[in-house]
Amino acid sequence: ILTLVPRLPFRNGGKWGDTRVELPDGRWRNQFTGQTFKREAPLQDIWARFPVALMARDQ
């Protein structure tokens, strides 16, 4: 399980540009939105629908 939460979301206006998070091997599903990601995921995509993410590795 991984939790991704922006530290200062209002300071940058929610614009993450090309900032990415490197995920451990496997396919990861955001439990809040159902989106799936592999390896390297753009924060802009992870937080596009909801301001935090709870990621669980898909089996």
Distance bins in CASP14 RR format, pairs under 12 A and 6 or more apart:
PFRMAT RR
TARGET T0000
AUTHOR 0000-0000-0000
RMODE 2
METHOD distances of the structure
MODEL  1
1 23 0 0 0 0 0 1 0 0 0 0 0
1 24 0 0 0 0 0 1 0 0 0 0 0
1 28 0 0 0 0 1 0 0 0 0 0 0
1 29 0 0 0 0 0 1 0 0 0 0 0
1 30 0 0 0 0 0 1 0 0 0 0 0
1 31 0 0 0 0 1 0 0 0 0 0 0
1 53 0 0 0 0 0 1 0 0 0 0 0
1 54 1 0 0 1 0 0 0 0 0 0 0
1 55 1 0 0 1 0 0 0 0 0 0 0
1 56 1 0 1 0 0 0 0 0 0 0 0
1 57 0 0 0 0 1 0 0 0 0 0 0
2 21 0 0 0 0 1 0 0 0 0 0 0
2 22 0 0 0 0 0 1 0 0 0 0 0
2 23 1 0 0 1 0 0 0 0 0 0 0
2 24 0 0 0 0 1 0 0 0 0 0 0
2 26 0 0 0 0 0 1 0 0 0 0 0
2 28 1 0 0 1 0 0 0 0 0 0 0
2 29 0 0 0 0 0 1 0 0 0 0 0
2 30 0 0 0 0 1 0 0 0 0 0 0
2 31 0 0 0 0 0 1 0 0 0 0 0
2 37 0 0 0 0 0 1 0 0 0 0 0
2 41 0 0 0 0 0 1 0 0 0 0 0
2 46 0 0 0 0 0 1 0 0 0 0 0
2 52 0 0 0 0 0 1 0 0 0 0 0
2 53 1 0 0 1 0 0 0 0 0 0 0
2 54 1 0 0 1 0 0 0 0 0 0 0
2 55 1 0 1 0 0 0 0 0 0 0 0
2 56 1 0 0 1 0 0 0 0 0 0 0
2 57 0 0 0 0 1 0 0 0 0 0 0
3 21 0 0 0 0 0 1 0 0 0 0 0
3 28 0 0 0 0 0 1 0 0 0 0 0
3 30 0 0 0 0 0 1 0 0 0 0 0
3 31 0 0 0 0 1 0 0 0 0 0 0
3 32 0 0 0 0 0 1 0 0 0 0 0
3 46 0 0 0 0 0 1 0 0 0 0 0
3 52 1 0 0 1 0 0 0 0 0 0 0
3 53 1 0 0 1 0 0 0 0 0 0 0
3 54 1 0 1 0 0 0 0 0 0 0 0
3 55 1 0 0 1 0 0 0 0 0 0 0
3 56 0 0 0 0 0 1 0 0 0 0 0
4 16 0 0 0 0 0 1 0 0 0 0 0
4 19 0 0 0 0 0 1 0 0 0 0 0
4 20 0 0 0 0 0 1 0 0 0 0 0
4 21 1 0 0 1 0 0 0 0 0 0 0
4 22 0 0 0 0 0 1 0 0 0 0 0
4 23 0 0 0 0 1 0 0 0 0 0 0
4 28 0 0 0 0 0 1 0 0 0 0 0
4 30 0 0 0 0 1 0 0 0 0 0 0
4 31 0 0 0 0 0 1 0 0 0 0 0
4 32 0 0 0 0 0 1 0 0 0 0 0
4 33 0 0 0 0 0 1 0 0 0 0 0
4 35 0 0 0 0 0 1 0 0 0 0 0
4 37 0 0 0 0 0 1 0 0 0 0 0
4 41 0 0 0 0 1 0 0 0 0 0 0
4 42 0 0 0 0 0 1 0 0 0 0 0
4 43 1 0 0 1 0 0 0 0 0 0 0
4 45 0 0 0 0 0 1 0 0 0 0 0
4 46 1 0 0 1 0 0 0 0 0 0 0
4 47 1 0 0 1 0 0 0 0 0 0 0
4 50 0 0 0 0 0 1 0 0 0 0 0
4 51 0 0 0 0 1 0 0 0 0 0 0
4 52 1 0 0 1 0 0 0 0 0 0 0
4 53 1 0 1 0 0 0 0 0 0 0 0
4 54 0 0 0 0 1 0 0 0 0 0 0
4 55 1 0 0 1 0 0 0 0 0 0 0
4 56 0 0 0 0 0 1 0 0 0 0 0
5 21 0 0 0 0 0 1 0 0 0 0 0
5 32 0 0 0 0 0 1 0 0 0 0 0
5 43 0 0 0 0 0 1 0 0 0 0 0
5 46 0 0 0 0 0 1 0 0 0 0 0
5 47 0 0 0 0 1 0 0 0 0 0 0
5 50 0 0 0 0 0 1 0 0 0 0 0
5 51 1 0 0 1 0 0 0 0 0 0 0
5 52 1 0 1 0 0 0 0 0 0 0 0
5 53 1 0 0 1 0 0 0 0 0 0 0
5 54 0 0 0 0 1 0 0 0 0 0 0
5 55 0 0 0 0 0 1 0 0 0 0 0
6 12 0 0 0 0 1 0 0 0 0 0 0
6 13 0 0 0 0 1 0 0 0 0 0 0
6 14 1 0 0 1 0 0 0 0 0 0 0
6 15 0 0 0 0 0 1 0 0 0 0 0
6 16 0 0 0 0 1 0 0 0 0 0 0
6 19 0 0 0 0 0 1 0 0 0 0 0
6 21 0 0 0 0 0 1 0 0 0 0 0
6 43 1 0 0 1 0 0 0 0 0 0 0
6 44 0 0 0 0 0 1 0 0 0 0 0
6 46 0 0 0 0 1 0 0 0 0 0 0
6 47 1 0 0 1 0 0 0 0 0 0 0
6 50 0 0 0 0 0 1 0 0 0 0 0
6 51 1 0 0 1 0 0 0 0 0 0 0
6 52 1 0 0 1 0 0 0 0 0 0 0
6 53 0 0 0 0 1 0 0 0 0 0 0
7 14 0 0 0 0 0 1 0 0 0 0 0
7 16 0 0 0 0 0 1 0 0 0 0 0
7 43 0 0 0 0 0 1 0 0 0 0 0
7 51 0 0 0 0 0 1 0 0 0 0 0
7 52 0 0 0 0 0 1 0 0 0 0 0
8 14 0 0 0 0 1 0 0 0 0 0 0
8 16 0 0 0 0 0 1 0 0 0 0 0
9 15 0 0 0 0 0 1 0 0 0 0 0
9 16 0 0 0 0 1 0 0 0 0 0 0
9 43 0 0 0 0 0 1 0 0 0 0 0
9 47 0 0 0 0 1 0 0 0 0 0 0
9 50 0 0 0 0 0 1 0 0 0 0 0
9 51 1 0 0 1 0 0 0 0 0 0 0
9 52 0 0 0 0 1 0 0 0 0 0 0
10 51 0 0 0 0 0 1 0 0 0 0 0
12 19 0 0 0 0 1 0 0 0 0 0 0
12 43 0 0 0 0 0 1 0 0 0 0 0
12 44 0 0 0 0 0 1 0 0 0 0 0
12 47 0 0 0 0 0 1 0 0 0 0 0
13 44 0 0 0 0 0 1 0 0 0 0 0
13 47 0 0 0 0 0 1 0 0 0 0 0
13 51 0 0 0 0 0 1 0 0 0 0 0
14 43 0 0 0 0 1 0 0 0 0 0 0
14 44 0 0 0 0 1 0 0 0 0 0 0
14 46 0 0 0 0 0 1 0 0 0 0 0
14 47 1 0 0 1 0 0 0 0 0 0 0
14 48 0 0 0 0 0 1 0 0 0 0 0
14 51 0 0 0 0 1 0 0 0 0 0 0
15 42 0 0 0 0 0 1 0 0 0 0 0
15 43 0 0 0 0 0 1 0 0 0 0 0
15 44 1 0 0 1 0 0 0 0 0 0 0
15 47 0 0 0 0 0 1 0 0 0 0 0
15 48 0 0 0 0 0 1 0 0 0 0 0
16 41 0 0 0 0 0 1 0 0 0 0 0
16 42 1 0 0 1 0 0 0 0 0 0 0
16 43 1 0 1 0 0 0 0 0 0 0 0
16 44 1 0 1 0 0 0 0 0 0 0 0
16 45 0 0 0 0 1 0 0 0 0 0 0
16 46 0 0 0 0 1 0 0 0 0 0 0
16 47 1 0 0 1 0 0 0 0 0 0 0
16 48 0 0 0 0 1 0 0 0 0 0 0
16 51 0 0 0 0 0 1 0 0 0 0 0
17 42 1 0 0 1 0 0 0 0 0 0 0
17 43 1 0 0 1 0 0 0 0 0 0 0
17 44 1 0 1 0 0 0 0 0 0 0 0
17 45 0 0 0 0 0 1 0 0 0 0 0
17 47 0 0 0 0 0 1 0 0 0 0 0
18 40 0 0 0 0 0 1 0 0 0 0 0
18 41 0 0 0 0 0 1 0 0 0 0 0
18 42 1 0 0 1 0 0 0 0 0 0 0
18 43 0 0 0 0 1 0 0 0 0 0 0
18 44 0 0 0 0 1 0 0 0 0 0 0
18 45 0 0 0 0 0 1 0 0 0 0 0
19 40 0 0 0 0 0 1 0 0 0 0 0
19 41 0 0 0 0 0 1 0 0 0 0 0
19 42 1 0 0 1 0 0 0 0 0 0 0
19 43 1 0 1 0 0 0 0 0 0 0 0
19 44 1 0 0 1 0 0 0 0 0 0 0
19 45 0 0 0 0 0 1 0 0 0 0 0
19 46 0 0 0 0 0 1 0 0 0 0 0
19 47 0 0 0 0 0 1 0 0 0 0 0
20 37 0 0 0 0 1 0 0 0 0 0 0
20 38 0 0 0 0 0 1 0 0 0 0 0
20 39 0 0 0 0 1 0 0 0 0 0 0
20 40 1 0 1 0 0 0 0 0 0 0 0
20 41 1 0 0 1 0 0 0 0 0 0 0
20 42 1 0 1 0 0 0 0 0 0 0 0
20 43 1 0 0 1 0 0 0 0 0 0 0
20 44 0 0 0 0 1 0 0 0 0 0 0
20 45 0 0 0 0 1 0 0 0 0 0 0
20 46 0 0 0 0 1 0 0 0 0 0 0
21 28 0 0 0 0 1 0 0 0 0 0 0
21 30 0 0 0 0 0 1 0 0 0 0 0
21 37 0 0 0 0 1 0 0 0 0 0 0
21 38 0 0 0 0 0 1 0 0 0 0 0
21 39 0 0 0 0 1 0 0 0 0 0 0
21 40 1 0 0 1 0 0 0 0 0 0 0
21 41 1 0 1 0 0 0 0 0 0 0 0
21 42 0 0 0 0 1 0 0 0 0 0 0
21 43 1 0 0 1 0 0 0 0 0 0 0
21 44 0 0 0 0 0 1 0 0 0 0 0
21 45 0 0 0 0 0 1 0 0 0 0 0
21 46 1 0 0 1 0 0 0 0 0 0 0
21 47 0 0 0 0 0 1 0 0 0 0 0
21 53 0 0 0 0 1 0 0 0 0 0 0
21 55 0 0 0 0 1 0 0 0 0 0 0
22 28 0 0 0 0 0 1 0 0 0 0 0
22 37 0 0 0 0 0 1 0 0 0 0 0
22 38 0 0 0 0 0 1 0 0 0 0 0
22 39 1 0 0 1 0 0 0 0 0 0 0
22 40 1 0 1 0 0 0 0 0 0 0 0
22 41 0 0 0 0 1 0 0 0 0 0 0
22 42 0 0 0 0 0 1 0 0 0 0 0
22 43 0 0 0 0 0 1 0 0 0 0 0
23 29 0 0 0 0 0 1 0 0 0 0 0
23 30 0 0 0 0 0 1 0 0 0 0 0
23 36 0 0 0 0 0 1 0 0 0 0 0
23 37 1 0 0 1 0 0 0 0 0 0 0
23 38 1 0 0 1 0 0 0 0 0 0 0
23 39 1 0 1 0 0 0 0 0 0 0 0
23 40 1 0 0 1 0 0 0 0 0 0 0
23 41 1 0 0 1 0 0 0 0 0 0 0
23 42 0 0 0 0 0 1 0 0 0 0 0
23 43 0 0 0 0 0 1 0 0 0 0 0
23 46 0 0 0 0 1 0 0 0 0 0 0
23 53 0 0 0 0 0 1 0 0 0 0 0
23 55 1 0 0 1 0 0 0 0 0 0 0
23 56 0 0 0 0 0 1 0 0 0 0 0
23 57 0 0 0 0 1 0 0 0 0 0 0
23 58 0 0 0 0 0 1 0 0 0 0 0
24 37 0 0 0 0 0 1 0 0 0 0 0
24 38 0 0 0 0 0 1 0 0 0 0 0
24 39 0 0 0 0 1 0 0 0 0 0 0
24 40 0 0 0 0 0 1 0 0 0 0 0
24 41 0 0 0 0 0 1 0 0 0 0 0
24 55 0 0 0 0 1 0 0 0 0 0 0
24 56 0 0 0 0 0 1 0 0 0 0 0
24 57 1 0 0 1 0 0 0 0 0 0 0
25 38 0 0 0 0 1 0 0 0 0 0 0
25 39 1 0 0 1 0 0 0 0 0 0 0
25 40 0 0 0 0 0 1 0 0 0 0 0
25 57 0 0 0 0 1 0 0 0 0 0 0
25 58 0 0 0 0 0 1 0 0 0 0 0
26 36 0 0 0 0 1 0 0 0 0 0 0
26 37 0 0 0 0 1 0 0 0 0 0 0
26 38 1 0 0 1 0 0 0 0 0 0 0
26 39 1 0 0 1 0 0 0 0 0 0 0
26 40 0 0 0 0 0 1 0 0 0 0 0
26 41 0 0 0 0 0 1 0 0 0 0 0
26 55 0 0 0 0 0 1 0 0 0 0 0
26 56 0 0 0 0 0 1 0 0 0 0 0
26 57 1 0 0 1 0 0 0 0 0 0 0
26 58 1 0 0 1 0 0 0 0 0 0 0
26 59 0 0 0 0 0 1 0 0 0 0 0
27 34 0 0 0 0 0 1 0 0 0 0 0
27 35 0 0 0 0 0 1 0 0 0 0 0
27 36 1 0 1 0 0 0 0 0 0 0 0
27 37 1 0 0 1 0 0 0 0 0 0 0
27 38 1 0 1 0 0 0 0 0 0 0 0
27 39 0 0 0 0 1 0 0 0 0 0 0
27 41 0 0 0 0 0 1 0 0 0 0 0
27 55 0 0 0 0 0 1 0 0 0 0 0
27 56 0 0 0 0 0 1 0 0 0 0 0
27 57 1 0 0 1 0 0 0 0 0 0 0
27 58 1 0 1 0 0 0 0 0 0 0 0
27 59 0 0 0 0 1 0 0 0 0 0 0
28 34 0 0 0 0 0 1 0 0 0 0 0
28 35 0 0 0 0 1 0 0 0 0 0 0
28 36 1 0 0 1 0 0 0 0 0 0 0
28 37 1 0 1 0 0 0 0 0 0 0 0
28 38 1 0 0 1 0 0 0 0 0 0 0
28 39 0 0 0 0 1 0 0 0 0 0 0
28 40 0 0 0 0 0 1 0 0 0 0 0
28 41 1 0 0 1 0 0 0 0 0 0 0
28 46 0 0 0 0 1 0 0 0 0 0 0
28 53 0 0 0 0 1 0 0 0 0 0 0
28 54 0 0 0 0 0 1 0 0 0 0 0
28 55 1 0 1 0 0 0 0 0 0 0 0
28 56 1 0 0 1 0 0 0 0 0 0 0
28 57 1 0 1 0 0 0 0 0 0 0 0
28 58 1 0 0 1 0 0 0 0 0 0 0
28 59 0 0 0 0 0 1 0 0 0 0 0
29 35 1 0 0 1 0 0 0 0 0 0 0
29 36 1 0 1 0 0 0 0 0 0 0 0
29 37 0 0 0 0 1 0 0 0 0 0 0
29 38 0 0 0 0 0 1 0 0 0 0 0
29 41 0 0 0 0 0 1 0 0 0 0 0
29 46 0 0 0 0 0 1 0 0 0 0 0
29 53 0 0 0 0 1 0 0 0 0 0 0
29 54 0 0 0 0 1 0 0 0 0 0 0
29 55 1 0 0 1 0 0 0 0 0 0 0
29 56 1 0 1 0 0 0 0 0 0 0 0
29 57 1 0 0 1 0 0 0 0 0 0 0
29 58 1 0 1 0 0 0 0 0 0 0 0
29 59 0 0 0 0 1 0 0 0 0 0 0
30 36 1 0 0 1 0 0 0 0 0 0 0
30 37 1 0 0 1 0 0 0 0 0 0 0
30 41 0 0 0 0 1 0 0 0 0 0 0
30 43 0 0 0 0 0 1 0 0 0 0 0
30 45 0 0 0 0 1 0 0 0 0 0 0
30 46 1 0 0 1 0 0 0 0 0 0 0
30 47 0 0 0 0 1 0 0 0 0 0 0
30 48 0 0 0 0 0 1 0 0 0 0 0
30 49 0 0 0 0 1 0 0 0 0 0 0
30 50 1 0 0 1 0 0 0 0 0 0 0
30 51 0 0 0 0 0 1 0 0 0 0 0
30 52 0 0 0 0 1 0 0 0 0 0 0
30 53 1 0 1 0 0 0 0 0 0 0 0
30 54 1 0 0 1 0 0 0 0 0 0 0
30 55 1 0 1 0 0 0 0 0 0 0 0
30 56 0 0 0 0 1 0 0 0 0 0 0
30 57 0 0 0 0 0 1 0 0 0 0 0
30 58 0 0 0 0 0 1 0 0 0 0 0
31 46 0 0 0 0 0 1 0 0 0 0 0
31 50 0 0 0 0 0 1 0 0 0 0 0
31 52 0 0 0 0 0 1 0 0 0 0 0
31 53 0 0 0 0 1 0 0 0 0 0 0
31 54 1 0 1 0 0 0 0 0 0 0 0
31 55 1 0 0 1 0 0 0 0 0 0 0
31 56 1 0 1 0 0 0 0 0 0 0 0
31 57 0 0 0 0 0 1 0 0 0 0 0
31 58 0 0 0 0 0 1 0 0 0 0 0
32 46 0 0 0 0 0 1 0 0 0 0 0
32 47 0 0 0 0 0 1 0 0 0 0 0
32 48 0 0 0 0 0 1 0 0 0 0 0
32 49 1 0 0 1 0 0 0 0 0 0 0
32 50 1 0 1 0 0 0 0 0 0 0 0
32 51 0 0 0 0 1 0 0 0 0 0 0
32 52 1 0 0 1 0 0 0 0 0 0 0
32 53 1 0 0 1 0 0 0 0 0 0 0
32 54 1 0 1 0 0 0 0 0 0 0 0
32 55 0 0 0 0 1 0 0 0 0 0 0
32 56 0 0 0 0 0 1 0 0 0 0 0
33 45 0 0 0 0 1 0 0 0 0 0 0
33 46 0 0 0 0 1 0 0 0 0 0 0
33 47 0 0 0 0 1 0 0 0 0 0 0
33 48 0 0 0 0 1 0 0 0 0 0 0
33 49 1 0 1 0 0 0 0 0 0 0 0
33 50 1 0 1 0 0 0 0 0 0 0 0
33 51 0 0 0 0 0 1 0 0 0 0 0
33 52 0 0 0 0 0 1 0 0 0 0 0
33 53 1 0 0 1 0 0 0 0 0 0 0
33 54 0 0 0 0 1 0 0 0 0 0 0
33 55 0 0 0 0 0 1 0 0 0 0 0
34 46 0 0 0 0 0 1 0 0 0 0 0
34 48 0 0 0 0 0 1 0 0 0 0 0
34 49 0 0 0 0 1 0 0 0 0 0 0
34 50 0 0 0 0 1 0 0 0 0 0 0
34 53 0 0 0 0 1 0 0 0 0 0 0
34 54 0 0 0 0 0 1 0 0 0 0 0
34 55 0 0 0 0 0 1 0 0 0 0 0
34 56 0 0 0 0 0 1 0 0 0 0 0
34 58 0 0 0 0 0 1 0 0 0 0 0
35 41 0 0 0 0 1 0 0 0 0 0 0
35 42 0 0 0 0 0 1 0 0 0 0 0
35 45 1 0 0 1 0 0 0 0 0 0 0
35 46 1 0 0 1 0 0 0 0 0 0 0
35 47 0 0 0 0 0 1 0 0 0 0 0
35 48 0 0 0 0 1 0 0 0 0 0 0
35 49 1 0 0 1 0 0 0 0 0 0 0
35 50 0 0 0 0 1 0 0 0 0 0 0
35 53 0 0 0 0 1 0 0 0 0 0 0
35 54 0 0 0 0 0 1 0 0 0 0 0
35 55 0 0 0 0 1 0 0 0 0 0 0
35 56 0 0 0 0 0 1 0 0 0 0 0
35 58 0 0 0 0 0 1 0 0 0 0 0
36 45 0 0 0 0 0 1 0 0 0 0 0
36 46 0 0 0 0 0 1 0 0 0 0 0
36 53 0 0 0 0 0 1 0 0 0 0 0
36 55 0 0 0 0 1 0 0 0 0 0 0
36 56 0 0 0 0 0 1 0 0 0 0 0
36 57 0 0 0 0 0 1 0 0 0 0 0
36 58 1 0 0 1 0 0 0 0 0 0 0
37 43 0 0 0 0 0 1 0 0 0 0 0
37 45 1 0 0 1 0 0 0 0 0 0 0
37 46 1 0 0 1 0 0 0 0 0 0 0
37 47 0 0 0 0 0 1 0 0 0 0 0
37 48 0 0 0 0 0 1 0 0 0 0 0
37 53 0 0 0 0 1 0 0 0 0 0 0
37 55 1 0 0 1 0 0 0 0 0 0 0
37 56 0 0 0 0 0 1 0 0 0 0 0
37 57 0 0 0 0 0 1 0 0 0 0 0
37 58 0 0 0 0 0 1 0 0 0 0 0
38 55 0 0 0 0 0 1 0 0 0 0 0
38 57 0 0 0 0 0 1 0 0 0 0 0
38 58 0 0 0 0 1 0 0 0 0 0 0
40 46 0 0 0 0 0 1 0 0 0 0 0
41 47 0 0 0 0 0 1 0 0 0 0 0
41 48 0 0 0 0 0 1 0 0 0 0 0
41 53 0 0 0 0 1 0 0 0 0 0 0
41 55 0 0 0 0 1 0 0 0 0 0 0
42 48 0 0 0 0 1 0 0 0 0 0 0
42 53 0 0 0 0 0 1 0 0 0 0 0
43 51 0 0 0 0 0 1 0 0 0 0 0
43 52 0 0 0 0 0 1 0 0 0 0 0
43 53 0 0 0 0 1 0 0 0 0 0 0
44 53 0 0 0 0 0 1 0 0 0 0 0
45 53 0 0 0 0 0 1 0 0 0 0 0
46 52 0 0 0 0 1 0 0 0 0 0 0
46 53 1 0 1 0 0 0 0 0 0 0 0
46 54 0 0 0 0 0 1 0 0 0 0 0
46 55 0 0 0 0 1 0 0 0 0 0 0
47 53 1 0 0 1 0 0 0 0 0 0 0
47 55 0 0 0 0 0 1 0 0 0 0 0
END
